[in-house]
Amino acid sequence: MELQIPTRDYKGHIFDCDGTLADTMPLHYRAWARAMKEFGGTFPEDLFYSWGGTPTVKIVSQLNEKFGSTMDPKATAAQKEVYFRELIPETKPILPVIEIARALHGKVKMAVASGGFRHLVLETLDALKITDWFEVIVTADDYEHGKPSPDPFLIAAEKLGVEPKDCIVYEDSPLGIQAAKAAGMDYVFVPTPTAPAK
């Protein structure tokens, strides 16, 4: 994996978690597939990857709208997260991004901005033993409008005390890239085996 990283210096580095720092997207899809089987929904894998970064409850609502299902968003999302939590110990690092974060740790301000629930994001970072690298961790519990809204990244920048224009975002999902652009931040696209490089 080769990352296209801008050469300028940034005061704030903001990382997505799932699919960027942590190779958890296949684990999330396994959890979704199990929840869909239980709740009677449909979630094609390509759609799953294109919706990366979307809060879980919102995903269920969007699936209902798209496929005419009647899943309870909160109950379905809660059960999906239970299934994902069981898989967290299988989390592997995305090494090129981890090495960037390791090199920056202690030198610049760093944050995580995720569409996941706080307890799951923290457990994922703990599984990789990198939680203490980040001064700020922003999750779906901290904002109303998720990606592609810029709110997750703007909140992270504010908590870091860094202007958006001085931040760079590391993201694997199209919605996350849209959010970074909307926040007025530069970005690094992190390709995954299931997401074509842009």
KELUM-184233 format. One record per residue (C-alpha): residue number from 0; residue in three letters; x, y, z. Coordinates in nm, 4 decimals, m for minus. Example, Ala and Ser with C-alpha at 12.3 -4.5 7.8 and 13.67 -1.06 7.14 Angstrom:
2
R     n   res         xx         yy         zz
R     0   ALA     1.2300    m0.4500     0.7800
R     1   SER     1.3670    m0.1060     0.7140
//
This chain:
198
R     n   res         xx         yy         zz
R     0   MET     0.0000     0.0000     0.0000
R     1   GLU     0.1423     0.3367    m0.1073
R     2   LEU    m0.0062     0.6477     0.0512
R     3   GLN    m0.0015     0.9841    m0.1224
R     4   ILE     0.0958     1.2198     0.1606
R     5   PRO     0.1198     1.5987     0.1122
R     6   THR     0.4645     1.7377     0.1904
R     7   ARG     0.3644     2.0384     0.4023
R     8   ASP     0.3765     2.0350     0.7813
R     9   TYR     0.0480     2.0024     0.9690
R    10   LYS    m0.0238     2.0925     1.3299
R    11   GLY    m0.3054     1.8378     1.3649
R    12   HIS    m0.3316     1.4832     1.2290
R    13   ILE    m0.6784     1.3251     1.2451
R    14   PHE    m0.7229     0.9528     1.1842
R    15   ASP    m1.0345     0.7547     1.1117
R    16   CYS    m1.0312     0.4273     1.3050
R    17   ASP    m1.2042     0.1429     1.1189
R    18   GLY    m1.0379     0.0713     0.7854
R    19   THR    m0.7685     0.3320     0.8443
R    20   LEU    m0.5807     0.2509     1.1643
R    21   ALA    m0.7496    m0.0832     1.2221
R    22   ASP    m0.8288    m0.3503     0.9649
R    23   THR    m1.1763    m0.4006     1.1076
R    24   MET    m1.4006    m0.3460     0.8071
R    25   PRO    m1.4237    m0.7192     0.7243
R    26   LEU    m1.5092    m0.7799     1.0919
R    27   HIS    m1.7804    m0.5142     1.0779
R    28   TYR    m1.9265    m0.6750     0.7665
R    29   ARG    m1.9352    m1.0166     0.9332
R    30   ALA    m2.1250    m0.8578     1.2232
R    31   TRP    m2.3647    m0.6838     0.9846
R    32   ALA    m2.4278    m1.0071     0.7926
R    33   ARG    m2.5150    m1.1853     1.1155
R    34   ALA    m2.7474    m0.9026     1.2237
R    35   MET    m2.9171    m0.8935     0.8814
R    36   LYS    m2.9840    m1.2666     0.9043
R    37   GLU    m3.1422    m1.2172     1.2465
R    38   PHE    m3.3462    m0.9044     1.1690
R    39   GLY    m3.4471    m0.9861     0.8111
R    40   GLY    m3.2520    m0.7169     0.6307
R    41   THR    m3.0258    m0.6889     0.3281
R    42   PHE    m2.6834    m0.5233     0.3156
R    43   PRO    m2.4776    m0.5947     0.0006
R    44   GLU    m2.1029    m0.5886     0.0653
R    45   ASP    m2.0252    m0.3195    m0.1939
R    46   LEU    m2.2875    m0.0926    m0.0381
R    47   PHE    m2.1365    m0.1590     0.3057
R    48   TYR    m1.7976    m0.0294     0.1944
R    49   SER    m1.9429     0.2728     0.0150
R    50   TRP    m2.1251     0.3712     0.3369
R    51   GLY    m1.8128     0.3448     0.5525
R    52   GLY    m1.8061     0.6060     0.8283
R    53   THR    m2.1849     0.6285     0.8588
R    54   PRO    m2.3177     0.5865     1.2139
R    55   THR    m2.4672     0.2420     1.2710
R    56   VAL    m2.8233     0.3499     1.3559
R    57   LYS    m2.8348     0.5689     1.0446
R    58   ILE    m2.7198     0.2747     0.8319
R    59   VAL    m3.0195     0.0675     0.9457
R    60   SER    m3.2577     0.3527     0.8605
R    61   GLN    m3.0977     0.3879     0.5179
R    62   LEU    m3.1238     0.0120     0.4570
R    63   ASN    m3.4939     0.0208     0.5463
R    64   GLU    m3.5484     0.3049     0.3033
R    65   LYS    m3.3477     0.1435     0.0244
R    66   PHE    m3.4787    m0.2129     0.0511
R    67   GLY    m3.8218    m0.1631     0.2077
R    68   SER    m3.7309    m0.3504     0.5251
R    69   THR    m3.8743    m0.2673     0.8671
R    70   MET    m3.5822    m0.3291     1.1011
R    71   ASP    m3.5814    m0.1355     1.4276
R    72   PRO    m3.2777     0.0932     1.3833
R    73   LYS    m3.1711     0.1042     1.7481
R    74   ALA    m3.2265    m0.2637     1.8215
R    75   THR    m3.0584    m0.3785     1.4992
R    76   ALA    m2.7622    m0.1448     1.5491
R    77   ALA    m2.7224    m0.2549     1.9099
R    78   GLN    m2.7180    m0.6241     1.8141
R    79   LYS    m2.4753    m0.5611     1.5280
R    80   GLU    m2.2391    m0.3909     1.7732
R    81   VAL    m2.2661    m0.6887     2.0113
R    82   TYR    m2.1579    m0.9181     1.7277
R    83   PHE    m1.8745    m0.6825     1.6288
R    84   ARG    m1.7521    m0.6581     1.9851
R    85   GLU    m1.7040    m1.0355     1.9892
R    86   LEU    m1.4701    m0.9979     1.6892
R    87   ILE    m1.2542    m0.7086     1.8168
R    88   PRO    m0.9781    m0.9431     1.9457
R    89   GLU    m0.9209    m1.0398     1.5798
R    90   THR    m0.8350    m0.6782     1.4885
R    91   LYS    m0.5165    m0.6323     1.2859
R    92   PRO    m0.3322    m0.3033     1.2316
R    93   ILE    m0.3115    m0.1298     0.8954
R    94   LEU     0.0645    m0.1050     0.9170
R    95   PRO     0.1449     0.1859     0.6796
R    96   VAL    m0.0931     0.4120     0.8726
R    97   ILE     0.0167     0.2802     1.2123
R    98   GLU     0.3794     0.3545     1.1207
R    99   ILE     0.2876     0.7126     1.0276
R   100   ALA     0.1077     0.7579     1.3592
R   101   ARG     0.3965     0.5980     1.5493
R   102   ALA     0.6446     0.8386     1.3872
R   103   LEU     0.4231     1.1415     1.4665
R   104   HIS     0.3415     1.0374     1.8248
R   105   GLY     0.4785     1.2925     2.0710
R   106   LYS     0.5718     1.5378     1.7945
R   107   VAL     0.2359     1.6742     1.6749
R   108   LYS    m0.1223     1.6763     1.7972
R   109   MET    m0.3191     1.3679     1.6936
R   110   ALA    m0.6858     1.2677     1.7143
R   111   VAL    m0.9163     0.9866     1.6108
R   112   ALA    m1.2502     1.0809     1.4520
R   113   SER    m1.4773     0.7802     1.3983
R   114   GLY    m1.8368     0.6993     1.3099
R   115   GLY    m1.8321     0.4182     1.5658
R   116   PHE    m1.9572     0.4120     1.9226
R   117   ARG    m1.7009     0.5284     2.1795
R   118   HIS    m1.6705     0.2009     2.3715
R   119   LEU    m1.6053     0.0049     2.0508
R   120   VAL    m1.3532     0.2571     1.9167
R   121   LEU    m1.1667     0.2510     2.2482
R   122   GLU    m1.1686    m0.1296     2.2559
R   123   THR    m1.0351    m0.1374     1.8983
R   124   LEU    m0.7545     0.1092     1.9758
R   125   ASP    m0.6783    m0.0856     2.2940
R   126   ALA    m0.6545    m0.4076     2.0909
R   127   LEU    m0.3839    m0.2377     1.8829
R   128   LYS    m0.2224    m0.0894     2.1974
R   129   ILE    m0.2257     0.2644     2.0521
R   130   THR    m0.4981     0.4419     2.2545
R   131   ASP    m0.2526     0.6673     2.4371
R   132   TRP    m0.1085     0.8006     2.1122
R   133   PHE    m0.4120     1.0261     2.0648
R   134   GLU    m0.4939     1.3377     2.2662
R   135   VAL    m0.8523     1.3458     2.1381
R   136   ILE    m1.0956     1.0692     2.0401
R   137   VAL    m1.4201     1.1786     1.8729
R   138   THR    m1.6935     0.9193     1.8124
R   139   ALA    m2.0581     0.9015     1.7095
R   140   ASP    m2.1453     0.9797     2.0723
R   141   ASP    m1.9981     1.3300     2.0275
R   142   TYR    m2.1894     1.4690     1.7293
R   143   GLU    m2.5329     1.4716     1.5678
R   144   HIS    m2.4315     1.4751     1.2012
R   145   GLY    m2.1851     1.2087     1.0913
R   146   LYS    m1.9732     1.1844     0.7782
R   147   PRO    m2.0067     1.3191     0.5079
R   148   SER    m2.0839     1.6102     0.7390
R   149   PRO    m1.7567     1.7775     0.8455
R   150   ASP    m1.8651     1.7778     1.2107
R   151   PRO    m1.6522     1.4829     1.3337
R   152   PHE    m1.3346     1.6393     1.1958
R   153   LEU    m1.4225     1.9949     1.2975
R   154   ILE    m1.4924     1.8799     1.6548
R   155   ALA    m1.1614     1.6916     1.6595
R   156   ALA    m0.9735     1.9999     1.5373
R   157   GLU    m1.1457     2.2201     1.7952
R   158   LYS    m1.0594     1.9796     2.0761
R   159   LEU    m0.6992     1.9662     1.9542
R   160   GLY    m0.6860     2.3463     1.9445
R   161   VAL    m0.5806     2.3473     1.5776
R   162   GLU    m0.7346     2.5396     1.2872
R   163   PRO    m0.8993     2.3130     1.0266
R   164   LYS    m0.6664     2.4442     0.7548
R   165   ASP    m0.3705     2.3174     0.9582
R   166   CYS    m0.5116     1.9628     0.9874
R   167   ILE    m0.4752     1.6562     0.7697
R   168   VAL    m0.7178     1.3634     0.7732
R   169   TYR    m0.6419     0.9945     0.7101
R   170   GLU    m0.9500     0.8153     0.5726
R   171   ASP    m1.0500     0.4992     0.3885
R   172   SER    m1.4117     0.5764     0.2959
R   173   PRO    m1.5628     0.8017     0.0285
R   174   LEU    m1.7909     0.9599     0.2902
R   175   GLY    m1.4898     1.0316     0.5110
R   176   ILE    m1.3080     1.2007     0.2231
R   177   GLN    m1.6180     1.4134     0.1561
R   178   ALA    m1.6223     1.5099     0.5241
R   179   ALA    m1.2544     1.6069     0.5186
R   180   LYS    m1.3073     1.8245     0.2117
R   181   ALA    m1.6139     1.9846     0.3698
R   182   ALA    m1.4056     2.0601     0.6801
R   183   GLY    m1.1471     2.2405     0.4654
R   184   MET    m0.8771     1.9874     0.5530
R   185   ASP    m0.6217     1.8082     0.3404
R   186   TYR    m0.6498     1.4309     0.3412
R   187   VAL    m0.4717     1.1036     0.2741
R   188   PHE    m0.6824     0.8317     0.1140
R   189   VAL    m0.6103     0.4902     0.2643
R   190   PRO    m0.7003     0.2188     0.0127
R   191   THR    m0.8179    m0.1195     0.1335
R   192   PRO    m0.8389    m0.4482    m0.0574
R   193   THR    m1.2116    m0.3903    m0.1001
R   194   ALA    m1.1991    m0.0188    m0.1796
R   195   PRO    m1.0452     0.0909    m0.5104
R   196   ALA    m0.7689     0.3505    m0.4852
R   197   LYS    m0.8700     0.7018    m0.5835
//
